[in-house]
Amino acid sequence: MPSILIQGWRVHKSGDEYYLNYIQWVYLKEILKYYDDICLLSSISIMKDNSDQLMEIGTFKNVSVHPLHYEQDFTYIGAIKHFPKFFRTYKSLRKFDVTYARYPSPFSWLQKVFMNKSKRIIHFVGSPVDTLLKNPNIFIFKKIFLALCFLPEYLMHLWACKGAKIFTNGIHIHNNLAKFGVKSKPLISSILTENDFHYDSSKKISNKRPKLLYLGYLRKAKGIDTVIKSFALLQNKIPEAELTIVGDGETKTKQDLHEIINQNSITNVHFLGHIDNRTRLNDIMRNHDIFCFASLSEGSPRVIIESMANGLNVVSTPVGSLPHIFFDDRDIVYFDFNNSKMLYEKVLFLINNNNNASLIRESAHQKVKKYTAVNFNKEIFNNA
């Protein structure tokens, strides 16, 4: 079988051992079906404590790690100072049969410069500029400045698309690339295995103590402030309602969220932090009623698929590929961007109409059965 170089995954290190989060570990396990020599070209995060939420790479004997740099800042701005290291690294690497770049991974267009004779895969998983422009918490002049700073990187990736096999997470990114003449195949990202599917046909949403859930990174562009403001309205109506927030993120965002909670005297909000243990995440999802997602820009939100697989009702912004797959009031319930009042009204509708809620979540659960990690990775890595 052929060899493959993968750039774009964050690798964690403790001592001499390397680790991945569960999502990437599942992908790696599937990719090994198609390649017998895998090299991860990665930025490295040094682990302060051993974590049972991370999966050891050493269990796979034919996987190696090539470190790029060691630090906590993995943003594009933070990576700029490391460009010479990226350049020298690619120049010194041996040749691989296939290269894979997960965009936006800084300077992964170097694969076209130094490995143009390899079969190349570019996987667009997000749109930083789109997310930036839709963020209402950034002033317009700062948006323009940041977008212009990122523009050269984006243009280099568009150049790198020539001669590569292009995939996107969702139709939205696919359509954006088409404007530049780039042909791509939209996919629905998934890490679902058979253990992630669960459906309780007898489940009902309590109208006295409904349990809401948000799972994801905590930053402004994810709309988590909209979720909390909506929950404040719900708690005025149903005092015992609960909201659980799973995930970590930007310090400023977390401070702002707690400020919203304090200013509105909101109770029953539970911050559980980052959880990577799959069994625990599934248990949390199955112990809640409604998943709330208010993101401003996405490709194909994997967490939506996971929530539906675990039998939750989903209320979401019509972001990314969602409107092309899930129909409003049939598989999902949509609300407008930055509209906490509308989110509150949609959640209240599900709480007060259990028959409708059951039909919606059952339809969604059936629909996501085809979106598995096996099918997702087979599409990208088989016959590259």
N, C-alpha and C positions, 0 to 999 in steps of 0.2 A: 504493500500500500504506500501511497505518497507521503511526503512530509509537508507540514504547514507551519507558517509563522503567524501568530495572532497578536495584534496590538490593540489595546483598548480596555483591557481588564485590569482592575486594581488587585495587586497581590499583597498579602500580609505576610510578615516574617517574624518568627520567634526563634531565637537561636539560629540553628542551621536549617530549620524547617520552613517551608512556604505553605500558605493557606489561601483558600478562596472562600467567598461567601457562598451560601447554598445555591443561589441562582446560577452562578457561573460554574460551580461544581457539577450541577445537573447538565449544563450545556457541554462541559468538558467530557463527561461520561458518554454523552451521545456522539460527540465529534470523534471520539476514539474508535467508533465503529467504522470510520471512513479513512482514518490516518493512523499510521503506526509510529510516527515521529512528530511530536508537537512541541513547539517552542513558544513560550509566552514572553513577549517583549513588553515589560510592564514597569510602571512606577511602583515603588515599594513603600508600604506603610509598616513601620516597626510596631509590633504589638507590645503594649505595656504589661498586659496580663494574658495568660492563656485563656482562650475563649472556646466554650463548647458550641458556640454559634457558627464557628468557621470550620471548614472541611480541609483536611490535609491533602496537599497535592502529591505527597510522597507515596500515597497508595497506588498511584499510577506510575509504573516504572519507565514508561517511554514518554514522559512529559518533563521538559526542562524549563527553567526560568532564567531569562536574561534580564537582569535589573537595569533600569534606565537611571532613576535617581531616587533618593530617599528623602521624603518630606511629606507633610500633611496637606500641603497646598496643591490640589490637583486641578485647579482651574486653568483655563487657557492663559490668562495673564500671568499666573504663577509659573507656568511652564516655559514662558518665553526665554527666561534667562538660561534655560537648559537646552536651548536649540543646538548649540555646538555639540553637546553630548549626544543628542538625537542623531545629528548628522554623522558624527564619527562612528556611532554604533552601527548605523545602517551600512556605512561604507565598509565596515569590518566584518559584517555578518556573512556567513556562508549562504549559498543559494538554497532556496526552498522551492518545492514543486508548486506550492500554493501559498499565497499570502492573504490574510484577512485583516481588514481595518474596521474598527467600530467607530463610526463618526458620531459625535465630535470627539475624537481622540487627537490631541495636539500633534501636528506634523506627520500624521500617518500617510500623507501624500508622498512622503519620501520613499514609500514602497515602489511607486512608479519610477522614481529617479534611479534607484539602485537595483530594483528587482523587476524590471519591466518585462523580462522574458519569462517570469513566473506567471501562472494563472492567478489573477488578482480578484479578490472579492471585497467590495466596499459595502458596508451595512450602515445605512443612515438610521439611527435610532432616535434622533431628536433634532430640533431646529432651534439653536440658541438665539438667533436673531429674531425669529418669530416670537419666542418666549419673551425676549427683551422688549420688543415693541408693544406687546399686549399687557405688559406689567403696568398697572395704574399707579404703582407706588414709586416710580422713577420719573423724574422730570424729563420733559421732551428733549431738552438740550443734552442731558446726560445720555439718553437713549441714542441720540444721533451720534454722539461721540463714541460710545461703546460699540455701536454697530459698525462705524467706520474703522475702528481698531480691529474688529474681527473680520472685516471684509476681505483682506488679503488671504487669510487662512481659508475662508469659504471658497474663494476663487481658485485657490490651489487644489482644493478637493474636487471642485468641478472639473478642473484640468485632469486630475488623476482618474476621473471616471472613464475617460477615453480608453478603451481596450479592456475595461474591467467589467465584471458581472456585478450589477447593482441591485441591492435589496433595500426596502424601506420598511420601517415599522408603521404601517398604516397608509391610507390613501392620500392624506393631506401632504405628507412629505413627498410622496410620489408625484403628485400634481405640481408641487413647487419645482421639483427637478425637471419636469417636462417643459416648463417655461424656458429652460436653458438648453433644451434639446437633449437632455439626458434620459435614456430609457431605463426604467427600473421596474422591479416587481414588488408590489406591496404585500406585506405579510402581517399576520397577527402574532405578536410575540407571546410566547407561553413557556412556562416551566412545569406545567401540570403533568403529574403522573397519576396512576390509578388510585393512589392513596389520598389524593387531593379532592376527590369527588365525594360529596355527601349531600343527601337530600332527605329532609324530614317532612313528609307530607302532612303531618298533624300540627306542624308549627304554626302558631298564631302570634301576631304582634300585640303585646299588651297595651291597652289604652290608658293604663295607669302608670306603667313603668317601662316604656319602650327603650330599647338599648341601641344607640347609634354608634357607628364606628368610622374612624378615619385611619387609614394605614398608608404611610408613605413618607417621603422626605419633607421636612418642615422648612419651607421657604415661601416667600410672597407669591411667586408664580404658581404655586400649587393651590392657592385660594383657601388655605386652611383658616385664615381670618374670617372668610365668608361663612365657613362651616360653624365656627364658634359664635358668630353674631346671629346666625340662624338658630343655633341651639338656645341662645338667650331668649329668643321669641318663643321657642317651643316650651322652655321651662316656665315661662310666665303662664302658659296654658296648662302644662302638665308638670308640676313641681318635682315629681320623682323621676322624671326622664334622666337618662344617663348618656354620657358621651365618652367614649374611650378613644384615645389618640395614641397610635403606635408609630414610632419613628423618631429620629433625631434630625438635627439640621442646623441652620444658621443661628448663632447666638442672638443676634438682633431680632430675628423672627420669633424665637421662643420668648424673649422678653416682651415683645409686643403682644403676643397671645395672652400671656399672664396679665398684662395690663388691661386688655379687653375683659378678661374674666373678672378681675378685681373691680373695674369701673362699673360693670353691670351686675355685680354680686351674684355671679353664676356659681352654682354648686354642681356636684356630681360629675365633674370633668376629671378623667383619670389619664394621666400621662404615663405610659409604660416604657417610653424610650425605645431604642432600637432593639428589635428582636429578629434574629436570623434563623432561629430553630424552627424548622418547618412544622413539626408536630404541634408545637405550642401556638404558632400562628394559626394553624387550622382550627385548633381548639378555641381560640379567641374569636375567630370569624363565626364558628358554629354556635357560639354563645351570644351572638348579637342578632339584631333584627334587620337593620338598614345600614347600608354602606353609603357614606356621603363623600362625593368627589367633586371638587370645585376648581380643578386646574384650569389654567388659562391656555395652555398649549401642550399637546402630547402627540406622540406618534400613534401607537396602539396601546393604551394603558393596560399593562399586564395585570395590575392589581384589580381591575374591574373583572377580568376573566376569572381570576382566582376567587373573588367574592361570589360570583355567580356559581362557580363550581361547588362552593361550600354552602349553597342554598340561601344566600342573602338576597333581599331586595336591594337594588342599586338606584340611587338618585344621583345624577351626574350632569355636569355641563356637557354640551354636544361637542366634545373635543376630539381632535384627531380623526381616527377611522370609525369611532363609535356610531355616528349616524348612518354610516354605510352598512353596518352589520346588525345593529340592534334598533328595533323600532320603538318609538315613544309609546308608552302605555301598553305595550305588548310584551317587551322583554326588559324594558328599562324605563325610568322616568327622568326626563330632562328638565333642566331649569337654565335660565340665562346666566351668562358670566357676571360675576360680581353682584349677584342679586340675592342677598341673604333672605329677604322677605319671600321671594318666590321659592327658594329652597325650603323654607319653613312650611309654606303652604303645600308643597308636594309631599313632604314628609308627613304632615298632618293628614293628608288625604290617604296615604297608605295605612296609617295607624287606625283611621276611622273606617276603612273599607278593606277588611281582611280578605274577603272573597276575591276582590280585584288584585290585592297584593299577592295572594297565593298563586293566581293564574299567571301573573307577571314573572314571579321568581321561578315557577316551574318551566315556563317557556324559555327563560334565559338559561336555566340549568341544562335543558335538553340541547340548546343551541351550542353551548361551549364544549360539549363532549368531543368535538372534532379538533379542538384547539389544544393539542398536547405538545410536550417538549419533543417527543419523537418525531411528530410530523413537521414541527417548526425547523428543527435542526436538519432533518433529512432534506428539506427544501433548499437550504442554504449550502450544506457541505457535501451532499452526495453528488457525485459526478461534476465537481467544480471544474 
